[in-house]
Amino acid sequence: MSSHSTAMDKPKIGITIGDINGIGPEVIIKALNDNRILNYMTPVIYGSTKAISYYRKAFDLDDFNYTHYRDNKFTNSKINIVNCWDEMIEINAGSVTPEVGTASFKALQKAVEHLKEGLIDAVVTAPINKNNIQSEDFKFAGHTEYFTENFNGKDSLMFLASEDLKVGVVTGHIPLKDVSQSITKELIIKKLKIMEESLRLDFGISKPRIAVLGLNPHAGEEGLLGSEDGNVIKPALDELKNKGKLIFGPYPADGFFGKGEYKKFDAVLAMYHDQGLIPFKTLAFNNGVNFTAGLSIIRTSPDHGTAYDIAGKNVANESSMREAIFMAYDIFKNRSEQKKES
């Protein structure tokens, strides 16, 4: 059998269009504008053919071809587009409108429906605007929370991944003033378990080594700069170490990245959003991927936002979107292998 899989077992990777006034459509088109991708998977874009053809024309990408999803059938070896709304929505790159927020939610809903029905194998989400998408049906801080709720995840982990660096966060989209009281021994253990299992199941690392960052400057300096590191974080790590897990820390966050310590570990658990995301985006901005670990389904996204300031200008970099699409594919393959073996 050749190295290319047959059309039947090629995974179907859903891609939600995100905010059509942002760079989502542009990075999707550019990431998929290489026919070799079709040797590996069948991409399914959830959005609108009108929006895609608008940007295809605007950027002179005439060789970007796709087919309509009709009669509940996907066409293998082609890019499929599922139309998720019928009304005419004006595209005005860089501007924030309520109609576009509603449209981005419709694309998301349709992809979730297809995931639940098993019609697609994974989903990649292009960036949404977290404000204009809010509605009666969408009251979430972001995609991560929405997927966790929809797929009965008791908990998930926001996991940022690139080839050389993987970073998860204990607390996600919450105000900084709430971080300290949100961090409990139970929560740290829960997030470490999700991370460890994901490294094994999704990334194929059999004995993952995980570093944990402290919460306070200098990881609390023996209690001088705060007690959480010694009283909350350390006991959580000790409990898992005693079970034979390769978990190390808590490390002072600044020196840890400054000295390149992260290279000795398979992943790093940070205590709050910016503590993990600033070093990650600094070190891996163009090829970083945001993955929601701990769910039954596979969901990745590029690690950038809607970037309204450059939308419609044909200058957006599609690397992160391409990496997100291939990471969804790789995780699907890793999980399938594991299933075969178990």
N, C-alpha and C positions, 0 to 999 in steps of 0.2 A: 504494500500500500504506500502511496506517495506521502510525502510529509504534509501535504495539504489535506485537511479533513474533507470529507464529502459534504455536500450541501446539507444533508440531513443533520449531521452532528455539529455543524458550525453554530456557535452560540449566537443568539440574537441579542444585541446590545442596544437597549433603549437609550435615547439621548433627549432630555427635555430642553426646549429651546430657550427657557429662561425669559428675561426681560428683552423684548424685541427692539427696544430703544437703546439697549446696552450692547456690549461686544459679543454676547452669546452667539447669535446667528453667524457672525463673522468668524469666530474661532471654530465653530462647528464645521462650517464649509471648508475652511482652510485645513483643518485637521483631517477631514475625510477626503480631501481633494487629491488622493493618491490611491489609484485603483488596487494597489497591492493589499490594502486593508481588507478588501473583499475576499482575499484568499483565506483570511482567518475568521471572519465574522460577517454577520449580516447586520449593518447598522439600521436602527429604526428611529427616525427623528419625530418627536412629539411636538407639534407646533402648527405651522401652516405653510402650505406650498407657496402662498402669496408672499409671506415674509422671506422665505428662502430665495424665491426668484427675484425679489426686490434687491436683496444684497448681492446675489449672484450677478445681476445686471450692473449694479452700482460699482462693483469691483472688477468688472470684465472677466469673470471666471466662467466663461461659456462652456468650458469642457466639464463643468461639474454637473453630473447627471444623476437623476433620481427617478423613482417611480411612486405613484400614489398607492397607498394601502387601501384596497377595496375588498368588499365582500369577506371581511375577516381573514384575508389571506396575505401573507408576506411573500414577496418575491425574493428568493435566495439569490445571492451574488449580485444584488443591487442595493443601493441605498433606498430605503422605504421612508415615505413621509406620511404620518398620520395627521389628518386635519382635525384639530381639536376645537375649533370655533368656526362659525359660519359668517358672522358679521364682518363687515369691512372695518379693519382697524388701521387708522393712519399711522404710518411709521414716521417718527420724527426723532432721528438718532440723537441721543444725549438728553432728551427731555423726559420728565417723569409724569405719566398720566395714569389716571385710575383704570382706563380701559385696558391698558397694557398690563397692569397688575393683575386684573381679572383674567386676561388671556394667559399669563404665565401660570396662574393657578390651574386653569383648565388643562393645560398641557401636563402639569404635574399629576392632576387627578387621573387623567387617562392612562398615564404611564403606570401609576400605582394599581389601577384596575387591571391592566395587562400583566403586571408582575404577580398580582394575586391569582390571576387565572393561569399563570405559568406560560403565557404566550411569549414573554421575553425572559432572558436569563439573568439580566443585570440592568442597572440603570445608571446613567451618568447625567448629573444635573448641571446645566449651564446656570450662571448666576442670576438670582432674582434680586429685586429691590425689596428689602425686608419691610418697608413701609407700605408701598402701594399694593402689595399682595394681600395685606390684612383684610379679612372679611369675616362674616358670620362663620364661614367654614374653615378659615385659616387664621387661627390665633396662636401662632407659634413664633418663637424667636428666629427660626430659620428651618432649613431643610432637615437638619439632623433630628430636631425634635419632632417634626412632622412624620418622618419615616419611622422613628422609634414608636410613636403612638400608633401608626397604621399597621405595624407588623409585630404588635404585642411585645415589643422589646420591653422587658422590665427595666432595662437600662442599656445604654449604648455608650460608645466611647468615640469622641471626636479624635480621629487618628490621622495625623498628617504624615505623608510618606513620600520619600524620594529614594533613589538608589542608595544613597549613603546615610540618610538620616530619617528616623521615624520618631515622631513626637505625639504623645497623647496628652489630654488635659483632664484633671480631676473635676474642675468646675468649668463650665462652658460659657454660654451667653448670660452671665449675671453681672450686676454692678460690682465694682471692685470692693465697695464697702461691705458687701455681703459674703465675700470670699472666705474670710477667716472662720466665721461661725458655720459655714457650709461644709468645711472640711472635717470629716470625722474618720475615725479609724475604719469603720465599716465601709464608708464610701471609697477610701483609698484601696482597701482590699478588693472591693468589687471591681474597681477600674483596673487594678493590676491583673485580676483574673481574666477579665475580658481581653486585655492587651496580650497577656501570655498565650491565651488560647488562639487569638487572632494571628499572632506571629507563627504559631504552629500550623493552624488550619489554612489560613489565607496566604501566608508568605512562605510556608514550607521550611520554617526554621525549627529543628527538632528540640534543641535545648536553649531557648532564648535567654539572653543576658539583658536584664533591664536595669537602667539607672533611674533613681527617683530624685527629683530636685527638692530642696528645702523651700519653705514658704517665706521665711524672713531673710534679711541680708545676712550673709555668712552662715546660713542655716541656723540662725538663732544665737550663735556664739555662746554655746553652753547655757542658754537661758537668759543671757544678758540682753539680747535683742528680740525677745519673744519666746513663748514657751511651746508653741505648737510643734516645732520640729522635734523636740525631745519627748513631749507628752502625747502627741497624736500620731505623727508620721513614723517615728522610729518604732513604736510598738507594733504598728501595722506591718512594717517591713520584717521585723523579727519573727512575727507569727508565720509569714510566708516562707522566710528563710528556714525556719524549723521544719517546714514541710518539704524542704529540698529544692525550693525554687531559687534560681540564680538572680536575686534581687539585691541591689546595692544602693547605699545612700543613707540619709539624705545629703546631697551635695549642694554647696553654695552655687546658685545658678549662674552667677556672672563668670567666675573662673572656669566653671565646667565647660562652657562654650568657648571662652577665650583661649583656653589651653588645648582645645581640640579633644578633650576627654571623651566626647560623645562617640568618637570613632571606635572606642573599645567595646561599645554596646550595640545590641540589636535595636533597642528602642529606649526612649527617655519618657518618663512620666512627669509632666509639669503640674504645678498646683492650680494655675489659673490661665485663662485665655492668652493674655499678652506675654506671660512668662514663657510660654511654649511657642507661640506663633511669631513673635519678633525674631528670635534666632532662626526659626525654621524658614521664614520668608526671606531673611537676609542670606541664608546659606543655600536655599533651594528655590528661589522665586520662580524661575521659568519652568522648572520641571517638577514642582511640588504638586501633590494630589491630596485632597481631603477625602478620607474614607470613613464611613460610619461603621465601626467595628461592633460586633456583638449582636447583630441582627441575623435573622434567617435569610434575608435577601442581601444582594450585593449592591451597594450604592457608593459611587465615587463622584467627585467633582473637581474642577480645577481649583487652585487655591487663591484665585483672584476674584474680585467683585465685578459689578456691571461696567465699571470704568467709563462712565458717561462722558468724561472729558475727552476721550479719544474715540468714542463710538462713531461709526460711519466714516472714519477717515482712512480705513484700510491700513492701519499701522499696528493693530493688535497682534500680539505674539500668541500663536496657537499651541506652543509646546506643552503648556500645562494641560490643555484640553486633550491633546493627543496622548499624553501620559495617562490621563484619567481614563480614557477609553481603553488603552492597553492594560492598565492596572485592573480594570473591571474584568477584562478578558482573562488575564493571568490568574486572578483570584477564582474566577469560575473554573478554570482548568485545575488549579490546586485543589479546590473543594471536590471536584469530580473525581480526581485521583484518589483522594482520601476516602471517598465513599466506596470506590472500587475495592480499596484495600481492607476497609473495615468489615 
